[in-house]
Amino acid sequence: MAGCFGCQVHCRAKYKIQTGPLAGKYDEGPEYTSLGAFGSEPDCRKAETVLSANHLVDQYGVDNLEIGSIISWAMELYELGILTNKETEGLELKFGNDKALIQMIHEICNRSSWLGNVLADGGIPASEKIGKNAFDYLIQVKGMNNLHSDERATPALALNIATASRGSDHLRSRPAIDLYHLPEKVLRKIYSSPIPYDGPLSSEHTEYVGKPWQVFWQENCYMAVDCLGICKYHTLFLGATLPNFEDWPAVIYYNTGLEFTAEDLWYAAERCNNMERLFNLREGLTRNDPYKGDTLNHRYFDEPCRRAPRMLSAAALIGRNSAT
């Protein structure tokens, strides 16, 4: 296992590709996102494929989430007939085609084909060039593709990606602990620090109750983490007992000698988030704009969710709690 310098949490596996064209190559991972981007999203089930794709994006210096999601989107367009063999130059870009996934990584990173060149510009520009209502199938927020999760059953997680400042970003305000069914007493202790909160909370992740505050709180939490320059793995992102605002003043003091309170860090993070929000507003952000607004693809609302007994409405949640 590998870890960042000085870190006691070695979170990345080291591996060696055993077979295929990249046999013998060493790398680290694959992390959560690589498993989804090159496994579940394109429906490629071979470990060799995931490990090879993970290695290639590291070598090319591109984002694993974005390239895996955009290739998977292209696979759906191909199966729907929106993309044909003409645009793919004969490549059968079907779900489960491991060779096609690897080839598309090369074509996108080298812009070596018509489709690779189009996809390299990103989802929204690509959808405009492809046409034929291709945009309707693009799962993105503010131009950033979503990762391999389905937020229709989780209102808080849906609100997170809809309102995240840099697009569909689960690391901006995702209340991951909402999935743990923690007792309300535990949730209230967490979400009332360092700023008191006496509003509703729910341990049920399919409910709307209290989720706007959880997302708002986590937004400030993650911004404080980014300002501190520490890893989210060491915070409330993954566990209810991990460090948060009450612990970080000591981190700053023992490293710098500067004295802050938990409230100081909360308001500093809130100011940073407001600055990002103001930047987006200056650039034309509106709530309902499907291209750069605080909204989700129509498929979240129009397509049935097999898991939840009722449809989710993140848009209704945003509208009901517009202050957050």
C-alpha positions as CSV (number, residue, x, y, z in Angstrom):
1,M,0.0,0.0,0.0
2,A,1.1,3.6,-0.7
3,G,0.3,6.9,1.0
4,C,1.1,10.5,0.8
5,F,4.3,11.7,2.6
6,G,4.0,11.5,6.4
7,C,0.5,10.0,6.2
8,Q,-0.4,7.2,8.6
9,V,-3.3,6.1,6.3
10,H,-1.9,4.2,3.3
11,C,-5.0,4.2,1.2
12,R,-3.7,3.3,-2.2
13,A,-2.8,-0.2,-3.3
14,K,0.3,-0.8,-5.4
15,Y,-0.2,-3.2,-8.3
16,K,1.5,-4.7,-11.3
17,I,-0.5,-5.5,-14.5
18,Q,-0.1,-9.2,-15.1
19,T,-1.5,-9.6,-18.7
20,G,-2.3,-7.7,-21.8
21,P,-0.5,-5.0,-23.8
22,L,0.6,-3.2,-20.5
23,A,1.8,-6.4,-18.8
24,G,4.6,-5.6,-16.4
25,K,3.6,-2.0,-15.7
26,Y,3.4,-0.8,-12.1
27,D,1.0,1.7,-10.7
28,E,-1.1,2.7,-7.6
29,G,-4.8,2.2,-7.1
30,P,-7.3,1.7,-8.5
31,E,-9.3,4.1,-6.3
32,Y,-13.0,4.2,-5.9
33,T,-13.6,6.5,-8.9
34,S,-11.4,4.4,-11.2
35,L,-13.3,1.3,-10.3
36,G,-16.5,3.0,-11.4
37,A,-15.2,5.0,-14.3
38,F,-13.6,1.9,-16.0
39,G,-15.6,-0.9,-14.4
40,S,-19.2,-0.3,-13.6
41,E,-20.0,2.7,-15.9
42,P,-18.8,1.1,-19.1
43,D,-19.8,-2.4,-17.8
44,C,-16.2,-3.7,-18.2
45,R,-15.7,-6.5,-15.7
46,K,-12.1,-7.6,-16.1
47,A,-9.6,-6.5,-13.5
48,E,-6.9,-6.1,-16.2
49,T,-9.1,-3.5,-18.0
50,V,-9.6,-1.4,-14.9
51,L,-6.0,-1.6,-13.9
52,S,-4.8,-0.8,-17.4
53,A,-7.2,2.2,-17.8
54,N,-6.2,3.5,-14.4
55,H,-2.5,3.3,-15.5
56,L,-3.2,5.0,-18.8
57,V,-5.0,8.0,-17.3
58,D,-2.1,8.4,-14.8
59,Q,0.4,8.4,-17.7
60,Y,-1.7,10.8,-19.8
61,G,-2.4,13.1,-16.9
62,V,-6.2,13.2,-17.3
63,D,-9.0,12.8,-14.9
64,N,-10.3,9.3,-14.4
65,L,-13.9,10.2,-13.5
66,E,-14.3,12.6,-16.5
67,I,-12.9,10.4,-19.2
68,G,-14.5,7.2,-17.9
69,S,-17.9,8.9,-17.7
70,I,-17.7,10.5,-21.1
71,I,-16.7,7.2,-22.8
72,S,-19.6,5.5,-21.0
73,W,-21.9,8.3,-22.3
74,A,-20.6,7.7,-25.8
75,M,-21.3,4.0,-25.4
76,E,-24.9,4.7,-24.6
77,L,-25.2,7.1,-27.6
78,Y,-23.8,4.3,-29.7
79,E,-26.3,1.7,-28.5
80,L,-29.1,4.3,-29.0
81,G,-28.0,4.9,-32.6
82,I,-27.1,8.5,-32.0
83,L,-23.5,7.6,-32.7
84,T,-22.9,5.2,-35.5
85,N,-20.0,3.3,-37.0
86,K,-19.3,6.3,-39.2
87,E,-18.5,8.5,-36.2
88,T,-16.7,5.7,-34.4
89,E,-14.8,4.8,-37.5
90,G,-15.9,1.2,-37.2
91,L,-15.3,0.8,-33.5
92,E,-18.1,-1.1,-31.7
93,L,-18.5,1.2,-28.8
94,K,-20.8,-1.0,-26.8
95,F,-21.1,-1.4,-23.1
96,G,-18.8,-4.2,-21.9
97,N,-16.3,-3.8,-24.8
98,D,-13.0,-3.7,-22.9
99,K,-10.9,-3.1,-26.0
100,A,-13.1,-0.2,-27.1
101,L,-12.7,1.5,-23.7
102,I,-8.9,1.3,-23.8
103,Q,-8.8,2.5,-27.4
104,M,-11.1,5.5,-26.6
105,I,-8.7,6.6,-23.8
106,H,-5.9,6.7,-26.4
107,E,-8.1,8.4,-29.0
108,I,-9.3,11.1,-26.6
109,C,-5.9,11.8,-25.1
110,N,-4.2,12.0,-28.5
111,R,-7.2,13.5,-30.4
112,S,-6.4,10.8,-33.0
113,S,-9.9,10.3,-34.3
114,W,-13.0,12.4,-35.0
115,L,-14.8,11.1,-32.0
116,G,-11.8,11.2,-29.7
117,N,-11.2,14.9,-30.7
118,V,-14.9,15.7,-30.0
119,L,-15.0,14.0,-26.7
120,A,-11.7,15.6,-25.6
121,D,-13.4,19.0,-25.5
122,G,-15.8,17.8,-22.8
123,G,-19.4,16.6,-22.6
124,I,-21.3,19.8,-23.3
125,P,-19.2,20.9,-26.4
126,A,-19.3,17.3,-27.6
127,S,-23.0,17.1,-27.3
128,E,-23.4,20.1,-29.5
129,K,-21.2,18.6,-32.2
130,I,-22.8,15.2,-32.0
131,G,-26.4,16.7,-32.0
132,K,-29.4,14.4,-32.2
133,N,-30.4,15.2,-28.6
134,A,-27.1,13.7,-27.3
135,F,-27.2,16.3,-24.5
136,D,-30.3,14.7,-23.0
137,Y,-28.3,11.6,-22.0
138,L,-25.3,13.5,-20.5
139,I,-25.2,13.2,-16.7
140,Q,-23.5,16.3,-15.7
141,V,-23.8,19.5,-13.6
142,K,-22.2,22.7,-14.8
143,G,-20.3,20.8,-17.4
144,M,-18.7,18.3,-15.1
145,N,-19.7,14.6,-15.5
146,N,-21.1,12.8,-12.5
147,L,-19.3,9.8,-11.1
148,H,-20.8,6.3,-11.1
149,S,-23.4,7.0,-8.4
150,D,-27.2,7.3,-8.7
151,E,-28.5,10.0,-6.4
152,R,-32.2,9.5,-7.1
153,A,-32.6,7.6,-3.9
154,T,-30.6,10.0,-1.8
155,P,-31.9,13.6,-1.6
156,A,-28.9,14.9,0.3
157,L,-26.4,13.5,-2.2
158,A,-28.5,14.8,-5.1
159,L,-28.6,18.3,-3.6
160,N,-24.8,18.1,-3.1
161,I,-24.0,17.5,-6.8
162,A,-26.7,20.0,-8.0
163,T,-25.3,22.9,-6.0
164,A,-21.6,22.1,-5.9
165,S,-19.6,25.1,-7.1
166,R,-17.4,23.3,-9.7
167,G,-20.0,21.0,-11.1
168,S,-21.1,17.5,-10.2
169,D,-18.5,17.1,-7.4
170,H,-19.1,14.7,-4.6
171,L,-16.1,16.1,-2.7
172,R,-17.7,19.6,-2.3
173,S,-20.5,18.9,0.1
174,R,-21.5,15.2,0.1
175,P,-22.8,14.1,3.5
176,A,-21.6,10.6,3.0
177,I,-22.4,9.7,6.6
178,D,-26.1,10.2,5.8
179,L,-26.0,6.6,4.4
180,Y,-25.0,5.2,7.8
181,H,-28.4,5.4,9.5
182,L,-26.8,7.2,12.5
183,P,-29.2,7.9,15.4
184,E,-30.6,11.4,15.4
185,K,-28.8,12.2,18.6
186,V,-25.5,11.5,17.0
187,L,-26.4,13.5,13.9
188,R,-27.5,16.5,16.1
189,K,-24.2,16.4,17.9
190,I,-22.3,16.5,14.6
191,Y,-24.4,19.0,12.8
192,S,-24.7,21.4,15.7
193,S,-21.0,22.1,15.9
194,P,-19.5,24.6,15.9
195,I,-22.7,26.5,15.0
196,P,-25.9,25.6,16.9
197,Y,-28.6,23.9,14.8
198,D,-32.1,23.1,16.2
199,G,-33.9,22.3,13.0
200,P,-35.0,18.8,11.9
201,L,-32.7,15.9,11.1
202,S,-33.4,12.4,9.9
203,S,-31.4,9.2,10.0
204,E,-33.2,7.9,6.9
205,H,-31.2,8.8,3.7
206,T,-34.3,8.7,1.5
207,E,-36.0,11.5,3.4
208,Y,-35.8,15.2,2.6
209,V,-35.9,16.3,6.3
210,G,-32.9,18.1,7.4
211,K,-30.8,17.4,4.3
212,P,-30.3,21.0,3.2
213,W,-28.5,21.8,6.5
214,Q,-26.4,18.6,6.3
215,V,-25.3,19.6,2.8
216,F,-24.6,23.2,3.9
217,W,-22.7,22.0,6.9
218,Q,-20.6,19.5,4.9
219,E,-19.9,22.3,2.3
220,N,-18.3,24.4,5.0
221,C,-16.5,21.3,6.5
222,Y,-14.9,20.4,3.2
223,M,-13.9,23.9,2.4
224,A,-12.2,24.1,5.8
225,V,-10.4,20.9,5.0
226,D,-9.2,22.3,1.7
227,C,-8.0,25.5,3.4
228,L,-6.1,23.5,6.0
229,G,-4.5,21.4,3.3
230,I,-5.4,18.1,4.8
231,C,-7.0,15.0,3.4
232,K,-10.8,14.5,3.6
233,Y,-10.1,10.9,4.5
234,H,-9.0,12.3,7.9
235,T,-12.3,14.0,8.5
236,L,-16.0,13.5,9.0
237,F,-16.2,12.6,5.3
238,L,-15.9,8.9,6.1
239,G,-16.7,8.5,9.7
240,A,-18.8,10.1,12.5
241,T,-15.9,10.0,15.0
242,L,-13.2,11.4,12.7
243,P,-11.8,15.0,13.3
244,N,-13.9,18.1,12.5
245,F,-14.1,21.7,13.4
246,E,-13.5,21.2,17.2
247,D,-10.2,19.4,16.5
248,W,-8.7,21.6,13.8
249,P,-7.7,24.6,15.9
250,A,-5.2,22.3,17.6
251,V,-3.8,21.2,14.3
252,I,-3.2,24.8,13.3
253,Y,-1.7,25.8,16.6
254,Y,0.7,22.9,16.9
255,N,1.9,23.4,13.4
256,T,2.0,27.2,13.2
257,G,1.5,28.7,16.6
258,L,-1.6,30.6,15.3
259,E,-4.7,30.5,17.4
260,F,-8.1,30.0,15.9
261,T,-11.4,28.9,17.3
262,A,-13.7,26.3,15.7
263,E,-16.1,29.2,14.9
264,D,-13.3,31.1,13.2
265,L,-12.7,28.2,10.8
266,W,-16.4,27.8,10.1
267,Y,-16.8,31.5,9.0
268,A,-13.6,31.4,7.0
269,A,-14.9,28.4,5.1
270,E,-18.2,30.1,4.6
271,R,-16.6,33.1,3.2
272,C,-14.6,31.0,0.7
273,N,-17.7,29.2,-0.4
274,N,-19.5,32.5,-0.9
275,M,-16.6,33.8,-3.0
276,E,-16.9,30.7,-5.2
277,R,-20.7,31.2,-5.5
278,L,-20.2,34.9,-6.4
279,F,-17.8,33.9,-9.1
280,N,-20.3,31.5,-10.6
281,L,-23.1,34.1,-10.4
282,R,-20.9,36.6,-12.2
283,E,-20.3,34.0,-14.9
284,G,-24.1,33.6,-15.4
285,L,-25.1,30.8,-13.1
286,T,-28.9,30.4,-12.6
287,R,-30.7,27.7,-10.7
288,N,-32.5,26.0,-13.6
289,D,-30.0,26.3,-16.4
290,P,-29.2,22.7,-17.5
291,Y,-25.8,23.8,-18.8
292,K,-24.4,25.7,-15.8
293,G,-27.1,25.9,-13.2
294,D,-27.9,24.3,-9.9
295,T,-29.9,21.5,-11.4
296,L,-29.8,17.9,-12.5
297,N,-30.2,16.1,-15.7
298,H,-33.9,15.4,-16.5
299,R,-33.3,11.6,-16.2
300,Y,-33.1,12.1,-12.4
301,F,-36.8,13.0,-12.6
302,D,-38.1,11.2,-15.6
303,E,-36.6,7.7,-15.4
304,P,-37.8,5.3,-12.7
305,C,-35.5,4.4,-9.8
306,R,-35.5,0.7,-9.2
307,R,-34.4,1.0,-5.6
308,A,-36.7,3.8,-4.2
309,P,-40.4,3.3,-3.9
310,R,-41.0,6.9,-5.0
311,M,-39.4,9.3,-7.4
312,L,-36.9,11.8,-6.0
313,S,-37.1,15.5,-6.7
314,A,-33.8,17.3,-6.1
315,A,-35.3,20.3,-7.9
316,A,-38.1,20.4,-5.4
317,L,-35.6,20.1,-2.6
318,I,-33.6,23.0,-4.0
319,G,-36.7,25.1,-4.5
320,R,-38.0,24.4,-1.0
321,N,-34.7,25.4,0.6
322,S,-33.4,28.0,-1.8
323,A,-31.5,29.8,1.0
324,T,-29.0,27.0,1.1
